[in-house]
């Protein structure tokens, strides 16, 4: 009891000192609960997700799940900063989130000890990595809600970006692994909610705790629902009738139709190079997610999980965590963009062309490929490449058709033309 009271005091004594951060697992649990809860329990879940997304300033941060489902872990900001040392982030804003140079923003620039020059601030390229130099919280009088602005150095360039347009990289998970303290889930959540001015009844907190513990039990068993398949089974699990639902992105995949079953020979006949990981549904004979897994040769020799297709967005984190558990590299994004970079299990980024080798020769039909889009029929090389590379244009076909065909560079027209075998 004394320990619990000390933890309460520790949390309550740090009001407005730090900003809430969740581990991927903790956030994933909340996102899963969002899909399964109602009433006040759902309201608590929404509020907790909003705490992180809307940048409330609160007493504590770096929340994580623990092996004991009765407890949650946290790390106070002061210790977290000692663990983090330098904080590196990647820019994900695609040109957005950059603070404009104007008189109204001078307060932020002054607080960050940064005086811009020129007409506008430096705009980093997407996924460019920089080091945070300083931060400033701008909030309305009497409000806990605010916007955080970060002064970030990208190489020789410095700029100011608002939160929501950057993601932590490298050692950003250190506070989830070291110097953590624990508190019972109900007490910790109540204190967090109280600090942002939200009050819920004892019965609502109790219902939330029960739902949280149930979700942890599911999470502890969730890896048993992953299965690695190969050969003809890949065809089977591409077919839409074997999906849990028609929800995107799985349910809207361009390769989901019955006629597409003839397109997958390049996967079926190359078990040494490509397999598929599926996430089985609670519905018998159905899946709610899938991703190809490749044995790649470059930019490093490793197993690489390709784009994830899923029915429920919360399951994307499960795929990422499973890949990490299995020691696989993953894509930096799971949309139609396919940059030549992979994320290793330790969070490091390796840039370069992604490639593997399959049995050479022409196949009767071809699937639409997400990452390894270019195929050399003579050598059997599949690569992420790029269509500006002269070698790609001269020697490879482009697997970008949704009807079983491919594209080939036509020097006369100086463009790619689609062909059917």
N, C-alpha and C positions, 0 to 999 in steps of 0.2 A: 504493500500500500504506500509506503514512504517513497519507493521508487516511482510509482505512478504519479504521485503528487509532485515529485521533483520534475518529472517530464512535463507535467502540465505547466508548472512554473516556468520551465525553460521555454516552452512554446509561447506562453502568454507574455513573457518578458521581451520578446523580440518583435513586437508589433511594428509594422511598417518598415522593417529593416531589410527585407529581401523579397524576391519574386518567386512564385511557385513554379517548380519544374517537376514533371513526371517522367519516370522511366518508360520506355516503350511498352514494357509488360504491364505496368500500372495503367497507363493510358489505354492499352488494348482491353484490359478488363472493364474499364469504364465504358468504352465504346461498345463492347459486347453487351453490357448491362443496359445501355441505351436502347438496344433492339428488343430487350426482353422484359423491361419493367414498365410500370404505369403509375399514375397518381403521384403522390408525394415522393415516392422512391425515384421515379423518373425525374422529378423536379430536382432532387438532390444530385442525381447523376449529371443532368444538364448544367447545374450550377457549378459543379466541380470541374467539368470540362471547360466551362466559360472562364473559370478562375485562371487557368493557364492561357487560354486563347486570348483573353481580353486584358491581360497584364494588370490584374489587381496587385497591389503591394500588400504583402501579408507577413505573418510571423515566421514562416519556415518554408523550406523548399526541398527539392530532390526526394520526392516520395517514391517508394518502390514497394512491390509485394515482397513478402518473406515466405520462407518455407512453412512457418506457422501461420495458418490462415486466420488466426485470431488477432494477428498483429500486422501493422504496417511499419516500414522503416522510413526514416527521414534523416537528413543531414542539415544542420543549421548553416546559414549562409557564410558565416565567418570561416568555419572549417572547410566548407565547400570551396571557397576561393583559395584557401591554402593548398587544397588538393589539386585544384585546376591549374594554378599558376597562370600561365598564358592561356587565353581562351581563343581558339580558332573556330571560324565559322565558314560556311560556304554560302554564296549568294544564290538564291532561288527565285528572285523576283522578276526575271525576264524584263528588266528595264524599269520596274516599279519600286516604290518604297524609298526612293532617293529624296532627301530633304531639299526643297527648293531654296535658292538664294533669294531672300527677301527680308525686309525690315521686320516683319512679323515673326520670323524664325531666328532673329538675332539672339534672343534669350537662350535658345537651345545651343546655338554656336558658342556663346559666351560660356555657358555651363560646361561645355565639352572642351573649352580652351582650344577652339579651332576657328580660325578666320579664313574663310574661303576666298579664292581669287577666281577671276574670270566670270563667265555668264552662268555656268552650271557646274555641279560637282561631278566628280569622276563616276562613271557608270561601269561597274565590273561586268565581265562576261558571265553568262550563266554557269554556275558551279565553280566559279573562281573562289579560291580560298584566301581569306584575310585574317588578320589578328585584331581583336577588339582592343582599342586603346582606352576608351572611356565610355560611360553610359549616363544618360540623363532621362529622368521620368518627368514628363509634362502632364499634370493633371489639373482638372478644374477645382476651384475652391470648394471645400466641403465634400469632395468625392474621392473614393478610393480607386476609382477607375482611372487609368492613365495610359499614355502612349510612351513607349520607351524608344529613345533614339541612341544609336550606337555610333561612335567614331571608330571607323575600321580602316586599317592600313592594308592595302592590296599592293604588294611590291613597293614601288616608289610613290604610289598614289594613295591619298587619304580621302575618305568620303564619309557621309553620315547617312545611315539607313535605319528605318523604323523596324521595330520587331514585327515578325510575321513574314519577313522577306529573307530571312537567314535561317540556317540550320547548323547546330553544333557538329563539329567533327573532332577527330583524334581523341584526346583524353577527356572528352566531355562527360563520359559515363563514370569517371572516377568517384564522384560523390555517392553513386549508387552502390559502390563496392567497398568503400573504406569509411571508417569512423561513423558508421551509421548508428543511430539510436532507434529504439522501437517503442511503440505505444499501441495500446489496444485500438482496433480499427474504429469502434464507435466513438471513443473519447477523442481520438485524433481528428476524425472527420468533423465532429461537433466543434472543436476548437478552431479548425480551419474555417468552417462556415461562420462561426461567431465573429471571427476577425474581419470578415468582409461584410458584416452587418446582416447576415441571413440567419433566421431563426426557424427551426423545425421542431416538431413535437417529439417527445421521447419515443412514441410508437412509430413515427416516420423514420427516425434514426435506426430503431431496431429492425424495421423492415429492410432498410438499406443494408445493414450489416448482414442480415440473413442472405440477401440476394448476392452480396459481395462474396461471402464464404462459399455459396453454391457455385459461383462463377470460378472461384479459385480451384474448387474440386474438379470442375470441367477442364480448366487449363492444365491441371496436373496430369490429366489423362488424355489431353488433346493430341499429343504426339503419336499416340497409338492409332489415330485416324489418318495419319499420313502413310502413303504407300508408294513405292517406286515400281513403275511398270515399264515394259519394253515391248518391242515387236508389234504384233497384231493388236495387243491391248491398247497401244497408243491410238489406233484408229477408233477403237471402241469408246474411249473416254473423250474423244473429240466430238462425238455425236450429241446433239442437243437433247435428245430424249433421255440421256443419262445425266443431265444436270438437275440440281435441286430446284432451280427456278430459272426464269428468263431474265432475272436481274442482270444488269451489266456488272463487270465487263465480260464475264463468262457467257452470259445469256445472249449477248449481242456480238459474239466473236464471228468474224467472217468465215471461219472454217468449221462452223457448227452443223452445217447441213449434211443430209444423207449423201448427196452427190460428191461431197468432198472426201469421202472415204477412199476414193481412188487416187488422191493427191499425195498420200503420206508414205509412199514407198521409200523415199530417201531417208525417212526416220525408221521405218520398219526393218529395212535391210541393213541398217548400220548400228546394231546394238552396242558395238564397241565405242561408238562416238556419241550416241544420243539415247536418252531414256526420258521418262516423264515422271514427275512427282504429282500425286493427286491427294486432295484432302476430301476424305469420304464424308458424306452427309449422314445424319441420323436416319434419313429415309433409305430403306434398303435398296442397294443397287444404284445409288445416285452419288454424285460428287458436287461439291460447292466451290472447288478451285482446282486449277492445274497449272503446271509450268514445265517446259522442257528443261532438261539438265544435260549439259554438254561436257565432254572431256576436251577442253581447249588446250592449244599449244602456245598461243600468244594472247595477250602480252606476257602472261606467265602460264606455266603448265599447271592446271588445276581443274577442279569441277566448277562449272559456271551455271547458275540458275538463271534462265531467261525470263522474259516478261511473265508476270503472274496474272492469270485471269481468274476472277473470283465473283461470287454472287453477293457476298457481304464485305463491305470495305474493311471491317474490323479483322477479317481473316488475312488481309494482306500482311499485317504485322506478324501473324502466326507463321506464314511462309518465311518471312525474313528471319524470325527467331529459329525456325527449324533449319534453315540454311546455315545459320551461324552455328547451331548445334552440330550439324553434319560437317562443318568445315568448308562450306562452299562459298564461292564468290557470287555476288549478285549485281544486278543493274543499278545504277544510281536513281533511275526513275522506272515506273511500271506503267508507262503510257506508250504512245506510238513513237515518241522520240527515242533514238538509240545512239547516244554518244559513244565514242570509242574510249570508254573508261569502265573499269569494274571496281566494285567495292569488296575488299577482302574481309574475312571474318573479324579481323581486329579493327575494322573501320577505316583502314588506310585505303587510299585510292591509287590504282595503277592505270596509267593511261597508255593507249596504244591500240592497234588493230586487234580485234578479237577473231581468232581463227581456229578451225579444227580441220580434220581430214576424214572424208568418207570414201566409199568405193567409187572410183571414177566411172565416167560414162553418162549417157543420157538416160533419164527416167521418163516414163510415159507421161506422167503428170507431175506437177510440183505444187507444194503448199505455199501459202503466203507466209513469209518468214519475218520475224520481228527484229532480231539482232544480226544473225548471220545471213544476210540478204543476198550475197554474191557468191556464185558457184562456178568453179572452173571444171568443166566436164572432162578435160584432159588429165588434170592432176588430182581431182577429187577434193580440192581445197574449198571450204566454205569460209567466208570472211565477212566481217562487218564493213570493211573497206569504206569507200565513198565514191560516188558516181563522177567526181571530178578527176579521179586518178586515171591517167591514160592506160595503165596496165589493166585496171579494172574494166575499162571500156573495151579494150582490145581482146581480152582473154576470158572474161567472165560473163555469165548471164545474170540477170537481176530477178530474184524470186519475189516479185511484188504483185503478182496477179491473184485475184480472188476466184478465178475460174479455171485453175489448173495449168495455166500457161506460164510464160516468162517474158522478160523484156530483153532486147539486145540493142547495143549501141549502133546506130547507123551513121557512119561518117559523112554520108552525103547530106543527110538532114541535120546532122549534129545534134541528135536527140535519141532518147530511148524509145523503141517501138515494141509493142506487145505482140507475141507470137503464141500460137497454139500448136502443139505437136499433132 
